[in-house]
Amino acid sequence: MIPLSVPNLKGNELKYVTQALKEGWVSTGGDFIKKFEGHIGDYLKVEQSVAVQSGTAGLHLSLILSGVTSSNEVIVPTLTFIAAVNPVKYLGAEPVFMDCDDSLTIDVEKLESFCQENCYVTDDGLVNKKTKKIIKAIIVVHVFGNMANMVKIMEIADKYKLIVIEDATEALGTYYTKGKYKGSFAGTIGDFGVYSFNGNKIITTGGGGMLIAKDKSLADRAKYLSTQAKDDPLYYVHQDIGYNYRMTNLQAAMGVAQLEQLEHFIQTKKITMKCTRKK
Ligand SMILES: Cc1ncc(COP(=O)(O)O)c(C=O)c1O
């Protein structure tokens, strides 16, 4: 048996958290947050990353930024942890469950035939024939680190006007080794990508997440919404409903230390898998 992941805190976690404590930056300000975002961005080869409180918060923000409302539907896989689906319901939208195949990720053939046979395309987007609601987005879950077929999913999304949110909460470190997306990491291909640093993930900050957005203005907006949508720090002027979703500096301090060891964690996991297969 390969455990999902047991936290390994043998790196610089204590040193960096102690540094954050000594400097007095324990909440949502402080250098470790910027450092963690920067280091994740460098690792994933992306420009925009926003550190948040959890993967769930990242998914919720992605759906808000996709413009999902209570009049929409969102395609989700049948095989996933429930946190990939709950944020759809937070917005009053309806999940449309799509079967998964042997890769444990969304079955792209079923996805395509659903879009073709059960929906039609309008200027406003893809309409579900049965409910007459617009299907705004698809949440693709790279479950257990298995990359879904992103080549096909992006083709389908393009054809049927779907926004792609990659739930890469379980897939930090997974990337294409060949083909169109060679070198691209899970979570960096769609419009949004979300990672989780919960205790059972490949790296952990205790609780935490990262949101990647292709569009810089959307990443900036994610940061704004995650810090209570504060327009004016002095007079507390708000034009929008915000959230307390920003990662803390203490979590980020742990994240920086954990990220330094990511490659080692991945190699260890690969060796464990090889040994388990031989038994
Ligand atoms: C597939 C999936 N989606 C979403 C989440 C939510 O992440 P978090 O626990 O950081 O909110 C998790 C992990 O817990 C997950 O496994």
The ligand as a Tripos MOL2 file, in Angstrom:
@<TRIPOS>MOLECULE
LIG
   16    16     1     0     0
SMALL
NO_CHARGES

@<TRIPOS>ATOM
      1 C1         -9.5230   16.4000   -5.6960 C.3       1 LIG1
      2 C2         -9.4800   17.4170   -4.5900 C.ar      1 LIG1
      3 N1        -10.0850   18.5960   -4.7840 N.ar      1 LIG1
      4 C3        -10.0580   19.5530   -3.8300 C.ar      1 LIG1
      5 C4         -9.3920   19.3510   -2.6370 C.ar      1 LIG1
      6 C5         -9.4780   20.4280   -1.6180 C.3       1 LIG1
      7 O1         -8.2520   20.8960   -1.1610 O.3       1 LIG1
      8 P1         -8.1700   21.5080    0.3250 P.3       1 LIG1
      9 O2         -8.2590   20.3760    1.2670 O.co2     1 LIG1
     10 O3         -6.8410   22.1960    0.3390 O.co2     1 LIG1
     11 O4         -9.3010   22.4620    0.4650 O.co2     1 LIG1
     12 C6         -8.7320   18.1230   -2.4120 C.ar      1 LIG1
     13 C7         -7.9690   17.8330   -1.1900 C.2       1 LIG1
     14 O5         -8.2990   17.8990   -0.0890 O.2       1 LIG1
     15 C8         -8.7990   17.1280   -3.4060 C.ar      1 LIG1
     16 O6         -8.2210   15.9440   -3.2170 O.3       1 LIG1
@<TRIPOS>BOND
     1     1     2 1
     2     2     3 ar
     3     2    15 ar
     4     3     4 ar
     5     4     5 ar
     6     5     6 1
     7     5    12 ar
     8     6     7 1
     9     7     8 1
    10     8     9 2
    11     8    10 1
    12     8    11 1
    13    12    13 1
    14    12    15 ar
    15    13    14 2
    16    15    16 1
@<TRIPOS>SUBSTRUCTURE
     1 LIG1         1 GROUP 0 **** ****
